[in-house]
Amino acid sequence: MSVYMIFLLLGGLGMFLYGMKMMSDRLEKVAGDRMRRVLELLTTNRFAAVGVGTGVTALIQSSSATTVMVIGFVNAGLMSLLQATGVIMGANIGTTVTGQLIAFKLSDVAPFILFTGMLMTVFVKKRKIARIGEIVLGFGILFVGLGLMADAMEPLRDNETFRNILVNFKNPVIGILAGAVFTAIIQSSSASVGILQSFAAIGLVGLDSAVYVVLGMNIGKCITAIIFAIGNSTNSKRTAGIHLLFNIIGTIVYLILLMLFPGLVLFVESLSPGNGSRQIANFHTMFNITVTILLF
């Protein structure tokens, strides 16, 4: 891999992460206060809590932001531990929307999305529309970054050493550890799943190894809530602990399922043949929905 390709990969990664953060931050600004009121009012039972957690996270595109808000509510005594658990489980489902959007492969139209966002941001004086323009701009930057990463990684398809490294992800322990550590470092499961999808899109990683990395990513994303809960009330720490425990138990359940039913991977592949990016998004969604049903 040439120096230029390395810089192209890093630049694409930077744009992808920045676009993700920009989109999430602006969505939270546009809908944040309203979403906080919804969280306070509509979590009267556990099923409503799951629904609210899913909806809020799908809107603001960040399960970490939803989880941190929930821990803040628990710390202030505005939400019970049971309600918080439901919202967090819903947040795990809501965060999978990002992966489904990424799987649409919008890199080709990303420059147009960028241009549209720029027009709304620069030339529209109405603040609300300008903020929506910033969301569109972030969305465009995200897909431009994905496109750059895909271009930079293309030569790696024929690199035997790199392919051998990725083959190790078929080992459940290595795959889960890799996913957990990487997601804990960048503190965004949506971003880490998106990066994995870009690997799959050019044939660098198959679903048979990606499933373990995705399981690890669901554990690694808990780090944000754990850090935020430090120094807060006991119930806040319990909320963060439940978030971590939920994903660890879910991972163990799926490890057992994958060992007992190897055809599970083939089933997910059959839902979108030849589309590795969509397969990863579907598995991520399936994991969070089924584990929520099983554990709540």
N, C-alpha and C positions, 0 to 999 in steps of 0.2 A: 504494500500500500504506500503510495507516494506521500510526500509531505503535504502537497496540495489537497489530496483526498482526505488526509487527517484533519486539516483545517476546515475543509468543506463539511466533514462529519460533525466537528465540534461547533461550527457555525450553525449548521442545521439543528443540532441538539439545543443550542442556545436559543434559537428562534422558536423552536417548538415549546420549550419550557417557558419562555417569556410570553408567548402567545397564550398558552394555557393559563398562566398567572394573570395576565391582563384581562382575559375573558372572564375568569372567575372573580377577580376583584371588582370589575365593572358590573357584573351581574349582581354581586352582593350589594353594591352601592345602589343600584336601581331597585332591587327587590328586598334588600336586607331588612329594613325596619318593618316592612309589611310581613316578611317571613317570620321575624321574631314574634310579632303579634299573633300570627297564625300558630306558631309553635306553642305559645302560652295558652291559647284558647282551645285548640282542637286536639289536645292530647289527653282527653278525659278517660279513654279506655285504650287498651294495648293495641287493638286493631287500628283505631284512628291514629295512634301514635306512629305505627309502622307506615301508614298511608301518608301522613304528614312528612315523616322523615324522607320517604321516597320522593315525594313531590318537591319539597324544598331543595333537596340535593340535586335533583334533575334540573331545577331552575338555576341554581347558583354554581352548578358543576364542580362542587367540592365537598366531599364527605368530611374532610378534616374541618372545614369551616362550620358545618352543621354540628359535628361532634363537639367542637370547642364551644359553640353557642349553648349546646345542651348542658355541658359541664358547668358553664357559667350560670345557667338557670338552676341547676341542682345546688350549686354552691350558694345561691341567693335564696334557696328554699321555695322557688317558684315551680319546681317540677319534682315529682317523686322519682325514686330509683326505677320503679317499674315503668313509668312513663318514658323516662330517659332511655331505658333499654329498648323499648319499642321504636323510638325515634332513631336510635343508632342503627338498629337492624334495618330500618327503612332506608337510612342513609347509605348503607352498604349496597342496597339494590339501586338506589338513585344514581350512584356514582358510575354504574355500568353504562349509562346512557352515552357518556363520552366515547367509550370504546366502540359503541354501535355507530356513532356519527363518524368516527375516524375510518371505520371499515367501508364507508361509502367512496373512499379514494377520490377526494375532491382536490387533489394536488394540481390537476390540470386547470381547474377554474379558480384556484386560490388567488392568482393575481387580480382577477376581476372582483373577488370578494374583498381583497385588500383595497382596491381602488374605490369600491362602493363605500367601505368604511371610512376611507380618507375624505371622500366628498361629504359624508354626513358629519364627520368630526370638524372639518376645517370650514366648511361653507354654511352650515346650518347653525343659526344663533340660538335656537331653542335648546336649553340645557338638556332636557330629557332625551331629545332626538340625538343630540351630540353624544350623550352617554351610550345610547344604543349603537351609535356609529362606532364607538370605541370597542364595544362588544364584538361587532362585525369585524373590526380591524384586528382584534386579538384572534378571532376565529381564522381569518385569512393568514396571519403570521404563523399560526399553529400549522396550517397545511402547507405553507411554503417551506417551513422547517422540516416537515415530514418528507417533502419532495427532495430537499437537499440531502437529507440523511439517506434516502433510498438511492440517490445518484452516487453518493460517496461509498455506500456499501456494496454496490453492484459488482465491483471487481473481486470482492471477498467471496462471491459465489464459487469461484474457481480456486480459492486459496485453501489447500488441504489442511494446513495447520489450524486456521480459524474454524473450519468446519468440524475438525476433531474436537476443538474446545467446546463448541456448541453441542456436540453429540453427548458430552458429559451431563448435560441437563436432563437426559433420560434417566439418570440416577436420581430417584426421588429426593434423597438427602441433599445432593449438590444443587438440584433445581430449586428446591424450597429455600435453601440458604441463600442462593444467588438472588432470588426474587425478593426475599425479606430484607437482605442487606442493602440492595440497590434502592428499594422503595423507602427504607428508613433514611437513607442518605438524602434523597431528593424530596422526601416527605409528600409524595403524591402518587397514589396508586393509579389514578387516571393517566398520568404522564408515563409511568413505568409500563403500564399495559399498552399504551400507544406506541412506545418505543419497541416493545416486543412485537406488536403488530407490524411495524415497519420491517422488522427482520423477516417475519413470516411472508410478507407481501412479495419479497424477492426470492423466496425459497431457501432462506438461510436456516430457518428453524421450522420444524413440523409440530403439529398439535400434540403428538405423542411425547414430546419433551416440554412443550410450552405449558401443558397442564400443570406440571409441578412448579414451574416458575410463577404461574398465576396464583397458585395456592400460597406460595411464599410471599407474594406481593400483598395479599390480603392480610397477612400477619404484619408485614413491615409497615403498613400504613398506620398502624395503631400508635406509632412512636409520637406523633404530634399530640394526640390526646393525653398520653402518659406524661409528656413534658409539661403540658398545660396544667394538668391536675396536681403536679408537685407544688406543695405550699398551699393548696386549697383544702377544703373540708374533707372529712373522712368519706362522705357520700360521693364527693367529686372523684376521689381516688377509686372508690368502688365502681363508679360509672366507667372510668377509663379501664379498670381491671376487667369489667364485664365485656367491654369492647374487644379487648385482647383475647379473653377466654373464649368468646363466641367464635372468633376466627381460628383459634387454635383447634377447638373441638371440631369445627367445620372442616378444617384441613385433615384432621385424623379420620373423620367420617369418609371424606372423599378418597383418601389414600386407601382405605379398606375397600371402598366401592371399585376403585380402579384396579385393585389386585383381584377382587372376586369377579368383576365383570370387565374384562379387557375390551369387550365390544362397545363400552361406553364412549371411548374415543372415536371409534368408527361411526357410532350413531351421530355424534356432534359433527364429524366431518361430512356425513351424508346430508346434513341440513343445508350446507353451502359448499358443494364440491368444487375443489380447485381454488377456493378463496380462503387462504390461510388467515388473513386479517379478520374476516368475519367469523371464522371458526373460533378464534381466540376470544373475540367479543361475545359470542354465544356461550362459550364455556364459562366465562367470567360472570355473565348474567345468570346462567343456570345455577352456578355454585351459590351465589348470594340469595337467589330466590328459594332454592330448595333447602338450604341451611336455615334460613329464616323460618320456613314452614316447620321444619323438624324441631328446632330449638325454642320456638315461641308459640 
